[in-house]
Amino acid sequence: MADHARSESPEVQCQLDRLAARSPGRDILGLERIRLLLERLGNPEQALPPVFHVAGTNGKGSTCAFLRAALEAAGHKVHVYTSPHLVRFNERIRLAGRLIEDEALAAYLERVLDISEDIVPSFFEVTTAAAFLAFAEVRADACVIEVGLGGRLDATNVLEAPAVTGIAQLGMDHQAFLGDRPEQIAAEKAGIAKAGINLVTQRYPPKMADAVADVAKRAGATVIARGASWDSAPYRGRLHYRDPEGRLDLPAPRLAGAHQAQNAGLAIAMLRHQGALNVPETAMRAAMGWAEWPARMQPLSAGPLRDLLPKGAELWLDGGHNPAAARAVADHLRAAVPAGKPLHLVMGLLANKEAPGVLRAFAGRHATLHAVPVPDHEHHAPADLAAQAKHVGLTAMPANSVTEALGWIGRHADRAEPPYVLILGSLYLAGEVLRDNRQLPD
């Protein structure tokens, strides 16, 4: 099934089955099909409220979460489009602050599929068209839209006049689609730049920064780069932000990890470099505590999986799946996990992900890695992943499932020193974990 989307609603599942049967079953970049779809639907993308458009390799989803939190704290109703979903397809489309209801979701998917048979659109193109149709027909004050893959040829890039665009952290991922060199990937992400619209970016290595600047210049966009036009940094439990308009002293983000301070800073910079909506400083302060983004260093609460571990153990979940994301997680673990505390990593990686680069982020840690499969997806075999982990100095063993790995950890744990356990490596695996622990995103 395309993107393995499932729904407990028969009406939604009927449309997802139609989509799976019709979709080419792979990622396809290009704007021809989505433009034709939207034209047949009356070009709903031209009737959206002000759009905050976010690209990037890592951190774009979290940036969207901070944007949504700040906009809602300012009293605005916000549509949000993100991907992939973790447990329920509905997570991709948030209408005026709430996940889309099954009845509406089925109706929008049906309308798109009914006019698309001869176009042969991809899974993501149909989803994007359905989201834009919903956003045009349900009143809201703003749209926060996350790029799916790349930028220049991503289906969301039919948006011609966003309020502001932003690019989160950049790294190597999806090379088969975006290129093998960092500057190629940077140029593809920068393809969301639009004439006369600010493009707010993080700080990048010189070649990547030059590629972004070149694309933006050709598009007629103004680059608002971190380190040149704005900056932010955590300091003594606070987030300090500055740009030519002034300084902000904000609470530290509640989302775990130093990298979340970077994502929050990008969201603040985007809000301060757009003129469509008023977002006061008080709303930006509130966003630091309001923002939620599941499966990004998320603590898991009591549930069937958490209960396999002894009292006092910590169980966390992160969907990071490339070397840059793994380094950010590893940096957080160095700060969060005291030396000597038992550390276990439960990892599943898709077959197209760079296992050595992800594993090297944890080299030198006194940790045990439990390699697991990613259900319903092609993945690195647990035995092979465990063998690669041993090459970087980790104690490692394969397991048949997350449940089996957590059960082993629970049976072998020292009750006097409960372990810290992190499940990571795939958003698809994260979705299975949230479902199995009965902790559904809302």
Solvent accessible surface area in square Angstrom, and as a share of the most:
residue,aa,sasa,rsa
1,M,106,0.47
2,A,13,0.10
3,D,39,0.20
4,H,62,0.28
5,A,1,0.01
6,R,96,0.35
7,S,28,0.18
8,E,182,0.82
9,S,12,0.08
10,P,103,0.65
11,E,107,0.48
12,V,0,0.00
13,Q,38,0.17
14,C,70,0.42
15,Q,14,0.06
16,L,2,0.01
17,D,66,0.34
18,R,67,0.24
19,L,1,0.00
20,A,30,0.24
21,A,92,0.72
22,R,51,0.19
23,S,14,0.09
24,P,40,0.25
25,G,61,0.59
26,R,160,0.59
27,D,74,0.38
28,I,44,0.22
29,L,46,0.23
30,G,7,0.06
31,L,18,0.09
32,E,125,0.56
33,R,49,0.18
34,I,0,0.00
35,R,136,0.49
36,L,71,0.35
37,L,0,0.00
38,L,1,0.00
39,E,109,0.49
40,R,104,0.38
41,L,33,0.16
42,G,59,0.57
43,N,45,0.23
44,P,7,0.05
45,E,24,0.11
46,Q,126,0.56
47,A,64,0.50
48,L,28,0.14
49,P,24,0.15
50,P,46,0.29
51,V,8,0.05
52,F,0,0.00
53,H,0,0.00
54,V,0,0.00
55,A,0,0.00
56,G,1,0.01
57,T,17,0.10
58,N,23,0.12
59,G,19,0.18
60,K,31,0.13
61,G,5,0.05
62,S,4,0.02
63,T,0,0.00
64,C,1,0.01
65,A,8,0.06
66,F,2,0.01
67,L,0,0.00
68,R,61,0.22
69,A,6,0.05
70,A,0,0.00
71,L,0,0.00
72,E,48,0.21
73,A,29,0.23
74,A,29,0.23
75,G,65,0.62
76,H,34,0.15
77,K,101,0.43
78,V,0,0.00
79,H,0,0.00
80,V,12,0.07
81,Y,1,0.00
82,T,9,0.05
83,S,18,0.12
84,P,39,0.24
85,H,17,0.08
86,L,18,0.09
87,V,11,0.06
88,R,81,0.29
89,F,0,0.00
90,N,15,0.08
91,E,26,0.12
92,R,5,0.02
93,I,0,0.00
94,R,31,0.11
95,L,24,0.12
96,A,30,0.23
97,G,20,0.19
98,R,173,0.63
99,L,31,0.15
100,I,5,0.02
101,E,110,0.49
102,D,57,0.30
103,E,149,0.67
104,A,33,0.26
105,L,0,0.00
106,A,8,0.06
107,A,46,0.35
108,Y,21,0.08
109,L,0,0.00
110,E,75,0.34
111,R,104,0.38
112,V,0,0.00
113,L,1,0.00
114,D,87,0.45
115,I,54,0.27
116,S,0,0.00
117,E,121,0.54
118,D,104,0.54
119,I,18,0.09
120,V,72,0.42
121,P,1,0.01
122,S,5,0.03
123,F,21,0.09
124,F,35,0.15
125,E,3,0.01
126,V,0,0.00
127,T,0,0.00
128,T,0,0.00
129,A,0,0.00
130,A,0,0.00
131,A,0,0.00
132,F,0,0.00
133,L,4,0.02
134,A,0,0.00
135,F,2,0.01
136,A,32,0.25
137,E,92,0.41
138,V,50,0.29
139,R,161,0.59
140,A,12,0.10
141,D,37,0.19
142,A,0,0.00
143,C,0,0.00
144,V,0,0.00
145,I,0,0.00
146,E,7,0.03
147,V,1,0.01
148,G,24,0.23
149,L,19,0.10
150,G,2,0.01
151,G,1,0.01
152,R,113,0.41
153,L,52,0.26
154,D,3,0.01
155,A,6,0.04
156,T,0,0.00
157,N,14,0.07
158,V,7,0.04
159,L,5,0.02
160,E,132,0.59
161,A,87,0.67
162,P,3,0.02
163,A,22,0.17
164,V,0,0.00
165,T,0,0.00
166,G,0,0.00
167,I,0,0.00
168,A,0,0.00
169,Q,43,0.19
170,L,22,0.11
171,G,11,0.10
172,M,58,0.26
173,D,13,0.07
174,H,61,0.27
175,Q,63,0.28
176,A,101,0.79
177,F,84,0.35
178,L,8,0.04
179,G,18,0.18
180,D,108,0.56
181,R,128,0.47
182,P,57,0.36
183,E,44,0.20
184,Q,64,0.29
185,I,0,0.00
186,A,0,0.00
187,A,31,0.24
188,E,28,0.12
189,K,8,0.03
190,A,0,0.00
191,G,14,0.14
192,I,0,0.00
193,A,7,0.06
194,K,30,0.13
195,A,75,0.58
196,G,71,0.68
197,I,31,0.16
198,N,43,0.22
199,L,0,0.00
200,V,0,0.00
201,T,2,0.01
202,Q,5,0.02
203,R,132,0.48
204,Y,24,0.09
205,P,81,0.51
206,P,105,0.66
207,K,143,0.61
208,M,12,0.06
209,A,38,0.29
210,D,97,0.50
211,A,17,0.13
212,V,3,0.02
213,A,49,0.38
214,D,70,0.36
215,V,21,0.12
216,A,0,0.00
217,K,165,0.70
218,R,171,0.62
219,A,35,0.27
220,G,43,0.42
221,A,13,0.10
222,T,75,0.44
223,V,45,0.26
224,I,18,0.09
225,A,27,0.21
226,R,33,0.12
227,G,41,0.40
228,A,90,0.70
229,S,30,0.19
230,W,1,0.00
231,D,24,0.12
232,S,4,0.02
233,A,50,0.39
234,P,79,0.50
235,Y,122,0.47
236,R,205,0.75
237,G,58,0.56
238,R,81,0.30
239,L,0,0.00
240,H,71,0.31
241,Y,3,0.01
242,R,107,0.39
243,D,14,0.07
244,P,115,0.72
245,E,141,0.63
246,G,29,0.28
247,R,191,0.70
248,L,10,0.05
249,D,61,0.32
250,L,0,0.00
251,P,45,0.29
252,A,44,0.34
253,P,21,0.13
254,R,141,0.51
255,L,22,0.11
256,A,21,0.17
257,G,16,0.15
258,A,73,0.56
259,H,25,0.11
260,Q,2,0.01
261,A,6,0.04
262,Q,58,0.26
263,N,1,0.00
264,A,0,0.00
265,G,0,0.00
266,L,0,0.00
267,A,0,0.00
268,I,1,0.00
269,A,0,0.00
270,M,0,0.00
271,L,6,0.03
272,R,61,0.22
273,H,33,0.15
274,Q,24,0.11
275,G,82,0.79
276,A,52,0.40
277,L,34,0.17
278,N,117,0.60
279,V,14,0.08
280,P,53,0.34
281,E,66,0.30
282,T,97,0.56
283,A,3,0.02
284,M,7,0.03
285,R,86,0.31
286,A,31,0.24
287,A,0,0.00
288,M,0,0.00
289,G,33,0.32
290,W,145,0.51
291,A,2,0.02
292,E,106,0.47
293,W,45,0.16
294,P,33,0.21
295,A,0,0.00
296,R,44,0.16
297,M,3,0.02
298,Q,33,0.15
299,P,78,0.49
300,L,11,0.05
301,S,61,0.40
302,A,85,0.66
303,G,11,0.10
304,P,55,0.35
305,L,6,0.03
306,R,44,0.16
307,D,94,0.49
308,L,67,0.33
309,L,11,0.06
310,P,11,0.07
311,K,193,0.82
312,G,48,0.46
313,A,5,0.04
314,E,69,0.31
315,L,4,0.02
316,W,40,0.14
317,L,1,0.01
318,D,7,0.04
319,G,3,0.03
320,G,15,0.15
321,H,40,0.18
322,N,4,0.02
323,P,19,0.12
324,A,26,0.20
325,A,13,0.10
326,A,3,0.02
327,R,130,0.47
328,A,20,0.15
329,V,3,0.02
330,A,1,0.00
331,D,76,0.39
332,H,28,0.13
333,L,0,0.00
334,R,127,0.46
335,A,93,0.72
336,A,44,0.34
337,V,7,0.04
338,P,86,0.54
339,A,113,0.87
340,G,72,0.69
341,K,35,0.15
342,P,39,0.25
343,L,5,0.03
344,H,23,0.10
345,L,0,0.00
346,V,0,0.00
347,M,0,0.00
348,G,0,0.00
349,L,0,0.00
350,L,26,0.13
351,A,50,0.38
352,N,117,0.60
353,K,18,0.08
354,E,76,0.34
355,A,1,0.01
356,P,57,0.36
357,G,6,0.06
358,V,1,0.01
359,L,0,0.00
360,R,139,0.51
361,A,15,0.11
362,F,0,0.00
363,A,47,0.37
364,G,79,0.76
365,R,45,0.16
366,H,166,0.74
367,A,8,0.07
368,T,24,0.14
369,L,0,0.00
370,H,1,0.00
371,A,0,0.00
372,V,0,0.00
373,P,31,0.19
374,V,0,0.00
375,P,55,0.35
376,D,89,0.46
377,H,37,0.17
378,E,146,0.65
379,H,59,0.26
380,H,37,0.16
381,A,46,0.35
382,P,25,0.16
383,A,63,0.49
384,D,83,0.43
385,L,0,0.00
386,A,3,0.03
387,A,48,0.37
388,Q,50,0.22
389,A,0,0.00
390,K,120,0.51
391,H,158,0.71
392,V,32,0.18
393,G,61,0.58
394,L,6,0.03
395,T,83,0.48
396,A,8,0.06
397,M,49,0.22
398,P,72,0.46
399,A,8,0.07
400,N,117,0.60
401,S,43,0.27
402,V,15,0.09
403,T,67,0.39
404,E,76,0.34
405,A,1,0.01
406,L,0,0.00
407,G,11,0.11
408,W,74,0.26
409,I,1,0.00
410,G,5,0.05
411,R,167,0.61
412,H,109,0.49
413,A,19,0.15
414,D,83,0.43
415,R,151,0.55
416,A,91,0.71
417,E,71,0.32
418,P,26,0.17
419,P,2,0.01
420,Y,4,0.01
421,V,0,0.00
422,L,0,0.00
423,I,0,0.00
424,L,4,0.02
425,G,0,0.00
426,S,4,0.02
427,L,19,0.09
428,Y,60,0.23
429,L,3,0.02
430,A,1,0.01
431,G,0,0.00
432,E,36,0.16
433,V,2,0.01
434,L,0,0.00
435,R,76,0.28
436,D,68,0.35
437,N,2,0.01
438,R,195,0.71
439,Q,39,0.17
440,L,88,0.44
441,P,14,0.09
442,D,122,0.63
